[in-house]
Amino acid sequence: MAKRVYLSPSDQRRNSYAVGDTTEAIQCGRIAEACKAALERSGVEVMVGQYDTMANRVAASNKFGADLHVPIHTNAANGKATGTHIFCYDADKTSAGYKACRAVLDVLGPLTPGTPDVVRAYPALYEVKHPAAPTVYIEVDFHDVPRVAEWIIANTTVIGETIAKGLCNALGEAFVK
C-alpha cells in the first residue's frame, strides 16, 4: 500500500512578503503543488488542503489516513531573523515525528539561505497537536527579510521538490527526480 502525505499549505492571504507583491498563501500553495508532483512521481499518495479551517484540514488528513501531516509555511518576525524551523509534537529524537522533521530539515536546511535551521517540539500548534499522523510543520524561512523573500519566490519548485525528497526519506520511499 502506498504511503500517504497530507499537505496543508498556509492560507494566510494577508501575510505579505517583503518584496514581490505576493503573500504567504500564494507562495506556499506553489511550494505544495511542486511537493505534490514530486511525491506522486515517487509513488506517494497526496492530498492537499488549503483555504479551509485547520480543524477541517486535520479531519481531512485523518480521514485520508495520512502517514505524515505536513503544514507548509514561511515565517515572519522582525525583518532580520532567518532560518528554516520545523516543528513536531515531541522533541524525543526517537519519535516518528521528530525523525520525519529531521529528514526534511537535513535536505531543506542546507538549501535555504537563512540560519539557524532547527527542529523544535511545538505541541501547542493545532496542526501539530491534533492530526493522527506525525506532523512535519515546516517554516521554510523568513519572508519578511527581502533577500530571503526574493529567494523563496524564485525557488518554489526546488523548495517543494526538496521537501518531497525529505518526506520520501522519512517514509522509506525512493525519491524520483
SEMAR-77325 format. One record per atom (N, C-alpha, C, CB): residue number from 1; z, y, x. Coordinates in steps of 0.1 Angstrom, whole numbers, padded with zeros to 4 digits. Last residue first. Glycine has a CB too. Layout:
# residues N
REC num    zz    yy    xx
REC NUM     Z     Y     X
...
//
This chain:
# residues 177
REC num    zz    yy    xx
REC 177 -0092  0118  0134
REC 177 -0097  0132  0136
REC 177 -0109  0135  0127
REC 177 -0101  0135  0151
REC 176 -0067  0101  0120
REC 176 -0081  0100  0122
REC 176 -0086  0115  0123
REC 176 -0089  0093  0110
REC 175 -0037  0085  0130
REC 175 -0044  0098  0126
REC 175 -0058  0097  0130
REC 175 -0037  0110  0134
REC 174 -0023  0056  0117
REC 174 -0032  0062  0128
REC 174 -0038  0075  0122
REC 174 -0043  0051  0131
REC 173  0012  0057  0107
REC 173 -0002  0056  0104
REC 173 -0011  0062  0115
REC 173 -0006  0063  0090
REC 172  0039  0061  0107
REC 172  0034  0050  0114
REC 172  0019  0047  0111
REC 172  0042  0038  0111
REC 171  0049  0084  0097
REC 171  0047  0074  0088
REC 171  0042  0061  0094
REC 171  0037  0078  0077
REC 170  0050  0101  0119
REC 170  0062  0098  0112
REC 170  0061  0086  0103
REC 170  0067  0110  0104
REC 169  0022  0103  0125
REC 169  0031  0097  0135
REC 169  0044  0093  0128
REC 169  0034  0107  0146
REC 168  0014  0116  0101
REC 168  0009  0103  0104
REC 168  0018  0096  0114
REC 168 -0005  0103  0109
REC 167  0027  0141  0106
REC 167  0031  0133  0095
REC 167  0027  0118  0096
REC 167  0026  0139  0082
REC 166  0013  0150  0129
REC 166  0027  0147  0130
REC 166  0032  0138  0118
REC 166  0035  0160  0130
REC 165 -0012  0152  0117
REC 165 -0010  0143  0128
REC 165  0004  0140  0130
REC 165 -0016  0150  0141
REC 164 -0007  0172  0098
REC 164 -0011  0159  0093
REC 164 -0009  0149  0104
REC 164 -0025  0159  0089
REC 163 -0002  0194  0115
REC 163  0009  0189  0106
REC 163  0006  0175  0102
REC 163  0011  0198  0094
REC 162 -0028  0196  0125
REC 162 -0017  0192  0134
REC 162 -0005  0187  0126
REC 162 -0013  0205  0142
REC 161 -0042  0203  0102
REC 161 -0045  0191  0108
REC 161 -0034  0186  0118
REC 161 -0059  0192  0116
REC 160 -0030  0229  0097
REC 160 -0029  0218  0087
REC 160 -0032  0204  0093
REC 160 -0039  0220  0076
REC 159 -0037  0242  0121
REC 159 -0023  0240  0117
REC 159 -0022  0229  0108
REC 159 -0018  0253  0111
REC 158 -0065  0242  0119
REC 158 -0059  0234  0130
REC 158 -0044  0232  0127
REC 158 -0061  0242  0144
REC 157 -0068  0258  0096
REC 157 -0073  0245  0096
REC 157 -0066  0236  0107
REC 157 -0088  0245  0099
REC 156 -0056  0283  0103
REC 156 -0050  0275  0092
REC 156 -0055  0260  0092
REC 156 -0054  0281  0078
REC 155 -0060  0302  0123
REC 155 -0059  0288  0127
REC 155 -0053  0279  0116
REC 155 -0049  0287  0138
REC 154 -0061  0329  0116
REC 154 -0072  0324  0124
REC 154 -0072  0308  0126
REC 154 -0073  0330  0137
REC 153 -0035  0332  0105
REC 153 -0047  0334  0097
REC 153 -0059  0328  0103
REC 153 -0050  0349  0095
REC 152 -0019  0328  0128
REC 152 -0018  0319  0116
REC 152 -0031  0320  0108
REC 152 -0006  0322  0108
REC 151 -0027  0350  0144
REC 151 -0029  0336  0149
REC 151 -0029  0326  0137
REC 151 -0018  0332  0159
REC 150 -0018  0371  0128
REC 150 -0032  0370  0132
REC 150 -0035  0356  0136
REC 150 -0036  0380  0143
REC 149  0010  0366  0129
REC 149  0002  0366  0116
REC 149 -0013  0364  0119
REC 149  0005  0379  0108
REC 148  0015  0370  0156
REC 148  0016  0356  0150
REC 148  0009  0355  0137
REC 148  0032  0353  0148
REC 147  0010  0397  0159
REC 147  0002  0388  0167
REC 147  0003  0373  0161
REC 147  0006  0388  0182
REC 146  0029  0408  0139
REC 146  0014  0410  0138
REC 146  0006  0400  0146
REC 146  0011  0423  0143
REC 145  0053  0392  0122
REC 145  0050  0396  0136
REC 145  0035  0397  0137
REC 145  0056  0386  0147
REC 144  0056  0380  0098
REC 144  0059  0394  0099
REC 144  0058  0400  0113
REC 144  0073  0397  0094
REC 143  0053  0353  0100
REC 143  0041  0361  0096
REC 143  0044  0376  0096
REC 143  0036  0356  0083
REC 142  0064  0330  0122
REC 142  0068  0342  0115
REC 142  0056  0351  0113
REC 142  0079  0349  0123
REC 141  0056  0295  0115
REC 141  0060  0306  0125
REC 141  0062  0318  0116
REC 141  0049  0308  0136
REC 140  0060  0274  0096
REC 140  0051  0273  0107
REC 140  0054  0283  0118
REC 140  0037  0276  0102
REC 139  0085  0257  0084
REC 139  0082  0272  0085
REC 139  0074  0273  0098
REC 139  0096  0280  0086
REC 138  0086  0228  0065
REC 138  0080  0235  0076
REC 138  0079  0250  0074
REC 138  0066  0229  0079
REC 137  0105  0202  0058
REC 137  0103  0216  0053
REC 137  0099  0224  0065
REC 137  0116  0221  0046
REC 136  0103  0172  0050
REC 136  0099  0179  0062
REC 136  0096  0193  0058
REC 136  0087  0171  0070
REC 135  0126  0150  0033
REC 135  0118  0162  0034
REC 135  0116  0167  0048
REC 135  0126  0173  0026
REC 134  0125  0117  0020
REC 134  0129  0126  0030
REC 134  0120  0138  0031
REC 134  0129  0119  0044
REC 133  0123  0114 -0016
REC 133  0118  0112 -0003
REC 133  0124  0121  0007
REC 133  0102  0113 -0002
REC 132  0134  0127 -0038
REC 132  0139  0113 -0035
REC 132  0134  0109 -0021
REC 132  0133  0103 -0045
REC 131  0144  0161 -0035
REC 131  0134  0151 -0035
REC 131  0140  0137 -0032
REC 131  0123  0154 -0025
REC 130  0168  0179 -0032
REC 130  0165  0171 -0044
REC 130  0154  0161 -0044
REC 130  0162  0181 -0055
REC 129  0171  0192 -0007
REC 129  0182  0185 -0014
REC 129  0178  0175 -0024
REC 129  0192  0195 -0020
REC 128  0148  0205 -0001
REC 128  0154  0196  0009
REC 128  0164  0187  0002
REC 128  0161  0204  0021
REC 127  0143  0222 -0021
REC 127  0132  0212 -0018
REC 127  0136  0203 -0006
REC 127  0119  0219 -0015
REC 126  0166  0238 -0021
REC 126  0163  0230 -0032
REC 126  0153  0218 -0029
REC 126  0157  0238 -0043
REC 125  0188  0239  0007
REC 125  0175  0243  0002
REC 125  0171  0233 -0009
REC 125  0164  0243  0013
REC 124  0211  0227  0017
REC 124  0212  0236  0005
REC 124  0199  0240 -0001
REC 124  0220  0248  0009
REC 123  0206  0214  0041
REC 123  0206  0206  0028
REC 123  0208  0214  0016
REC 123  0218  0197  0029
REC 122  0193  0217  0067
REC 122  0195  0228  0058
REC 122  0195  0221  0044
REC 122  0183  0239  0059
REC 121  0192  0209  0101
REC 121  0197  0205  0088
REC 121  0199  0217  0079
REC 121  0210  0196  0089
REC 120  0164  0217  0121
REC 120  0178  0220  0117
REC 120  0180  0213  0103
REC 120  0180  0235  0116
REC 119  0144  0219  0149
REC 119  0147  0211  0137
REC 119  0161  0214  0134
REC 119  0144  0196  0139
REC 118  0125  0246  0165
REC 118  0138  0238  0162
REC 118  0136  0230  0149
REC 118  0149  0248  0160
REC 117  0114  0266  0190
REC 117  0109  0257  0180
REC 117  0121  0247  0177
REC 117  0097  0249  0184
REC 116  0120  0302  0195
REC 116  0122  0287  0198
REC 116  0117  0279  0186
REC 116  0137  0285  0201
REC 115  0085  0310  0199
REC 115  0096  0302  0203
REC 115  0109  0309  0197
REC 115  0097  0300  0218
REC 114  0050  0311  0188
REC 114  0063  0316  0190
REC 114  0073  0306  0195
REC 114  0068  0321  0177
REC 113  0024  0300  0185
REC 113  0026  0310  0195
REC 113  0041  0313  0198
REC 113  0019  0322  0192
REC 112  0020  0264  0181
REC 112  0023  0277  0175
REC 112  0027  0287  0187
REC 112  0034  0276  0165
REC 111  0018  0240  0196
REC 111  0006  0247  0192
REC 111  0009  0262  0188
REC 111  0000  0240  0180
REC 110  0043  0230  0201
REC 110  0035  0234  0212
REC 110  0023  0242  0208
REC 110  0031  0222  0221
REC 109  0050  0225  0173
REC 109  0057  0234  0181
REC 109  0049  0239  0193
REC 109  0070  0228  0186
REC 108  0034  0203  0164
REC 108  0032  0216  0159
REC 108  0038  0227  0168
REC 108  0037  0218  0145
REC 107  0043  0180  0177
REC 107  0029  0183  0178
REC 107  0027  0198  0174
REC 107  0021  0174  0169
REC 106  0071  0180  0172
REC 106  0066  0176  0185
REC 106  0051  0179  0187
REC 106  0068  0161  0187
REC 105  0074  0185  0145
REC 105  0077  0196  0155
REC 105  0071  0192  0169
REC 105  0092  0198  0156
REC 104  0068  0160  0135
REC 104  0059  0171  0132
REC 104  0061  0182  0142
REC 104  0062  0177  0118
REC 103  0088  0144  0145
REC 103  0075  0140  0147
REC 103  0065  0152  0145
REC 103  0071  0128  0138
REC 102  0111  0158  0134
REC 102  0109  0158  0149
REC 102  0094  0154  0152
REC 102  0118  0148  0156
REC 101  0108  0151  0107
REC 101  0107  0165  0112
REC 101  0104  0166  0126
REC 101  0121  0172  0109
REC 100  0112  0123  0109
REC 100  0099  0129  0104
REC 100  0097  0143  0109
REC 100  0098  0127  0089
REC  99  0139  0123  0119
REC  99  0128  0117  0127
REC  99  0114  0122  0122
REC  99  0128  0102  0126
REC  98  0152  0135  0097
REC  98  0152  0141  0110
REC  98  0141  0136  0119
REC  98  0166  0139  0117
REC  97  0146  0115  0077
REC  97  0142  0129  0075
REC  97  0141  0136  0089
REC  97  0151  0136  0066
REC  96  0159  0092  0087
REC  96  0144  0092  0085
REC  96  0139  0106  0084
REC  96  0141  0084  0072
REC  95  0184  0096  0112
REC  95  0179  0096  0098
REC  95  0164  0097  0097
REC  95  0186  0108  0091
REC  94  0192  0099  0138
REC  94  0187  0086  0134
REC  94  0182  0085  0120
REC  94  0197  0075  0136
REC  93  0202  0124  0141
REC  93  0189  0121  0148
REC  93  0184  0107  0145
REC  93  0191  0123  0163
REC  92  0215  0141  0116
REC  92  0217  0129  0122
REC  92  0203  0125  0128
REC  92  0222  0118  0113
REC  91  0212  0163  0100
REC  91  0210  0165  0114
REC  91  0212  0152  0122
REC  91  0219  0176  0119
REC  90  0196  0161  0069
REC  90  0207  0156  0077
REC  90  0203  0158  0092
REC  90  0211  0141  0074
REC  89  0174  0173  0056
REC  89  0187  0172  0049
REC  89  0198  0169  0059
REC  89  0186  0161  0039
REC  88  0155  0197  0076
REC  88  0157  0184  0070
REC  88  0171  0184  0063
REC  88  0156  0172  0081
REC  87  0131  0221  0086
REC  87  0144  0218  0080
REC  87  0144  0204  0074
REC  87  0147  0228  0070
REC  86  0118  0237  0114
REC  86  0116  0227  0104
REC  86  0129  0222  0100
REC  86  0108  0215  0110
REC  85  0102  0265  0127
REC  85  0115  0260  0123
REC  85  0112  0249  0112
REC  85  0124  0271  0117
REC  84  0087  0280  0154
REC  84  0085  0270  0143
REC  84  0099  0264  0140
REC  84  0075  0259  0147
REC  83  0088  0315  0162
REC  83  0091  0301  0164
REC  83  0089  0292  0152
REC  83  0106  0299  0169
REC  82  0104  0347  0162
REC  82  0092  0338  0162
REC  82  0097  0324  0164
REC  82  0082  0342  0174
REC  81  0113  0381  0154
REC  81  0117  0366  0155
REC  81  0104  0358  0155
REC  81  0127  0362  0144
REC  80  0103  0406  0147
REC  80  0104  0402  0161
REC  80  0107  0387  0163
REC  80  0116  0410  0167
REC  79  0104  0412  0120
REC  79  0093  0416  0127
REC  79  0093  0413  0142
REC  79  0091  0431  0126
REC  78  0126  0399  0109
REC  78  0128  0413  0113
REC  78  0116  0419  0121
REC  78  0140  0413  0122
REC  77  0114  0377  0091
REC  77  0128  0381  0093
REC  77  0128  0395  0096
REC  77  0133  0372  0105
REC  76  0096  0350  0077
REC  76  0097  0364  0079
REC  76  0111  0367  0082
REC  76  0091  0372  0067
REC  75  0073  0321  0079
REC  75  0086  0327  0078
REC  75  0085  0343  0080
REC  75  0095  0322  0089
REC  74  0055  0299  0058
REC  74  0055  0307  0070
REC  74  0067  0316  0068
REC  74  0042  0315  0073
REC  73  0056  0265  0046
REC  73  0058  0279  0045
REC  73  0055  0286  0059
REC  73  0073  0282  0041
REC  72  0054  0236  0028
REC  72  0047  0243  0039
REC  72  0049  0258  0037
REC  72  0032  0239  0040
REC  71  0073  0207  0021
REC  71  0070  0221  0018
REC  71  0064  0228  0030
REC  71  0084  0228  0014
REC  70  0068  0175  0016
REC  70  0065  0184  0027
REC  70  0063  0199  0022
REC  70  0054  0179  0035
REC  69  0082  0144  0015
REC  69  0081  0156  0007
REC  69  0080  0167  0017
REC  69  0093  0158 -0004
REC  68  0071  0110  0019
REC  68  0076  0123  0025
REC  68  0073  0134  0016
REC  68  0070  0125  0039
REC  67  0065  0092  0001
REC  67  0072  0087  0012
REC  67  0078  0099  0020
REC  67  0064  0079  0022
REC  66  0064  0097 -0035
REC  66  0062  0102 -0021
REC  66  0071  0095 -0011
REC  66  0063  0117 -0020
REC  65  0060  0091 -0061
REC  65  0066  0080 -0052
REC  65  0063  0084 -0038
REC  65  0060  0067 -0055
REC  64  0054  0107 -0082
REC  64  0043  0102 -0073
REC  64  0047  0091 -0064
REC  64  0037  0114 -0065
REC  63  0079  0114 -0090
REC  63  0071  0106 -0099
REC  63  0059  0099 -0091
REC  63  0065  0114 -0111
REC  62  0087  0131 -0069
REC  62  0094  0118 -0072
REC  62  0086  0109 -0080
REC  62  0108  0122 -0079
REC  61  0068  0151 -0071
REC  61  0069  0143 -0059
REC  61  0076  0130 -0061
REC  61  0076  0151 -0048
REC  60  0075  0161 -0097
REC  60  0061  0155 -0094
REC  60  0061  0146 -0082
REC  60  0051  0166 -0093
REC  59  0101  0170 -0091
REC  59  0099  0160 -0101
REC  59  0085  0153 -0099
REC  59  0100  0166 -0116
REC  58  0094  0190 -0073
REC  58  0102  0179 -0069
REC  58  0101  0167 -0078
REC  58  0117  0183 -0068
REC  57  0079  0207 -0090
REC  57  0073  0201 -0078
REC  57  0081  0189 -0073
REC  57  0072  0211 -0066
REC  56  0098  0214 -0109
REC  56  0087  0207 -0113
REC  56  0080  0200 -0101
REC  56  0077  0216 -0120
REC  55  0116  0228 -0092
REC  55  0121  0217 -0099
REC  55  0109  0208 -0104
REC  55  0129  0221 -0111
REC  54  0100  0250 -0083
REC  54  0105  0240 -0073
REC  54  0109  0227 -0080
REC  54  0116  0245 -0064
REC  53  0073  0256 -0105
REC  53  0086  0257 -0101
REC  53  0090  0247 -0091
REC  53  0096  0256 -0113
REC  52  0040  0264 -0091
REC  52  0049  0258 -0102
REC  52  0063  0259 -0097
REC  52  0045  0242 -0104
REC  51  0022  0269 -0071
REC  51  0022  0277 -0083
REC  51  0029  0270 -0094
REC  51  0008  0281 -0087
REC  50  0014  0235 -0060
REC  50  0016  0250 -0057
REC  50  0015  0257 -0070
REC  50  0004  0255 -0047
REC  49  0012  0203 -0047
REC  49  0017  0212 -0058
REC  49  0019  0226 -0053
REC  49  0030  0206 -0063
REC  48 -0008  0176 -0040
REC  48 -0005  0190 -0036
REC  48  0000  0197 -0048
REC  48 -0017  0197 -0030
REC  47 -0007  0143 -0027
REC  47 -0006  0152 -0039
REC  47 -0002  0165 -0034
REC  47  0004  0146 -0050
REC  46 -0023  0117 -0010
REC  46 -0017  0130 -0010
REC  46 -0017  0137 -0024
REC  46 -0024  0139  0000
REC  45 -0023  0088  0009
REC  45 -0025  0094 -0004
REC  45 -0017  0107 -0004
REC  45 -0020  0084 -0015
REC  44 -0039  0082  0040
REC  44 -0026  0086  0033
REC  44 -0030  0092  0020
REC  44 -0018  0095  0042
REC  43 -0061  0078  0056
REC  43 -0057  0067  0047
REC  43 -0044  0070  0040
REC  43 -0056  0055  0054
REC  42 -0071  0098  0071
REC  42 -0062  0089  0078
REC  42 -0057  0078  0069
REC  42 -0051  0096  0085
REC  41 -0082  0114  0052
REC  41 -0091  0108  0062
REC  41 -0084  0097  0069
REC  41 -0096  0118  0073
REC  40 -0058  0124  0041
REC  40 -0067  0115  0033
REC  40 -0077  0107  0042
REC  40 -0074  0122  0023
REC  39 -0049  0141  0062
REC  39 -0041  0129  0058
REC  39 -0050  0119  0050
REC  39 -0029  0134  0049
REC  38 -0070  0160  0062
REC  38 -0067  0152  0074
REC  38 -0059  0139  0071
REC  38 -0060  0160  0084
REC  37 -0068  0171  0036
REC  37 -0080  0165  0040
REC  37 -0078  0155  0052
REC  37 -0091  0175  0044
REC  36 -0041  0181  0037
REC  36 -0045  0171  0028
REC  36 -0058  0163  0032
REC  36 -0047  0177  0014
REC  35 -0044  0201  0057
REC  35 -0035  0190  0059
REC  35 -0039  0178  0050
REC  35 -0020  0194  0057
REC  34 -0061  0218  0044
REC  34 -0065  0212  0057
REC  34 -0057  0200  0060
REC  34 -0065  0222  0068
REC  33 -0044  0225  0023
REC  33 -0057  0219  0020
REC  33 -0063  0212  0033
REC  33 -0068  0229  0015
REC  32 -0023  0237  0036
REC  32 -0021  0225  0028
REC  32 -0034  0218  0026
REC  32 -0014  0228  0015
REC  31 -0035  0260  0047
REC  31 -0029  0250  0056
REC  31 -0028  0237  0048
REC  31 -0015  0255  0061
REC  30 -0041  0273  0022
REC  30 -0052  0269  0032
REC  30 -0047  0258  0041
REC  30 -0057  0281  0039
REC  29 -0015  0278  0013
REC  29 -0025  0270  0005
REC  29 -0036  0265  0014
REC  29 -0030  0278 -0007
REC  28 -0006  0295  0032
REC  28  0000  0282  0031
REC  28 -0008  0272  0023
REC  28  0014  0283  0026
REC  27 -0022  0318  0027
REC  27 -0023  0311  0040
REC  27 -0017  0296  0039
REC  27 -0016  0319  0051
REC  26 -0014  0324  0000
REC  26 -0028  0322  0004
REC  26 -0029  0314  0017
REC  26 -0036  0335  0006
REC  25  0014  0327  0003
REC  25  0008  0317 -0007
REC  25 -0006  0314 -0003
REC  25  0009  0323 -0021
REC  24  0017  0348  0021
REC  24  0022  0335  0025
REC  24  0015  0324  0016
REC  24  0037  0334  0024
REC  23 -0013  0369  0020
REC  23  0001  0365  0017
REC  23  0004  0351  0022
REC  23  0003  0366  0002
REC  22 -0032  0397  0033
REC  22 -0030  0384  0028
REC  22 -0016  0381  0026
REC  22 -0037  0373  0037
REC  21 -0041  0417  0051
REC  21 -0042  0419  0037
REC  21 -0041  0405  0030
REC  21 -0054  0427  0032
REC  20 -0039  0416  0079
REC  20 -0049  0408  0072
REC  20 -0049  0409  0057
REC  20 -0046  0394  0076
REC  19 -0004  0416  0090
REC  19 -0018  0420  0091
REC  19 -0027  0412  0081
REC  19 -0023  0419  0106
REC  18  0020  0407  0081
REC  18  0020  0419  0088
REC  18  0006  0425  0090
REC  18  0027  0417  0102
REC  17  0017  0394  0047
REC  17  0016  0392  0062
REC  17  0016  0406  0068
REC  17  0003  0384  0066
REC  16  0039  0394  0019
REC  16  0027  0399  0026
REC  16  0028  0396  0041
REC  16  0025  0414  0024
REC  15  0047  0379 -0007
REC  15  0053  0379  0007
REC  15  0041  0381  0016
REC  15  0059  0365  0010
REC  14  0037  0375 -0032
REC  14  0041  0389 -0028
REC  14  0047  0390 -0014
REC  14  0052  0394 -0038
REC  13  0033  0348 -0035
REC  13  0022  0357 -0035
REC  13  0025  0371 -0032
REC  13  0016  0357 -0049
REC  12  0045  0320 -0026
REC  12  0050  0334 -0025
REC  12  0039  0344 -0024
REC  12  0060  0335 -0013
REC  11  0043  0294 -0027
REC  11  0036  0301 -0038
REC  11  0040  0316 -0038
REC  11  0040  0295 -0051
REC  10  0039  0270  0000
REC  10  0045  0282 -0006
REC  10  0037  0289 -0017
REC  10  0048  0292  0005
REC   9  0030  0236 -0008
REC   9  0028  0249 -0001
REC   9  0035  0261 -0008
REC   9  0013  0252  0001
REC   8  0039  0207 -0006
REC   8  0044  0217 -0015
REC   8  0042  0231 -0008
REC   8  0058  0215 -0019
REC   7  0026  0174 -0007
REC   7  0026  0187  0000
REC   7  0030  0198 -0010
REC   7  0012  0190  0006
REC   6  0037  0142 -0005
REC   6  0036  0153 -0014
REC   6  0037  0166 -0006
REC   6  0047  0152 -0025
REC   5  0022  0113  0006
REC   5  0028  0125  0010
REC   5  0026  0135 -0001
REC   5  0022  0130  0024
REC   4  0024  0077  0010
REC   4  0021  0089  0001
REC   4  0029  0101  0006
REC   4  0026  0086 -0013
REC   3  0006  0049  0023
REC   3  0017  0058  0024
REC   3  0014  0071  0015
REC   3  0021  0063  0038
REC   2 -0008  0022  0005
REC   2 -0010  0034  0013
REC   2  0003  0042  0012
REC   2 -0022  0042  0008
REC   1  0000 -0012  0008
REC   1  0000  0000  0000
REC   1  0000  0012  0009
REC   1  0012  0000 -0010
//
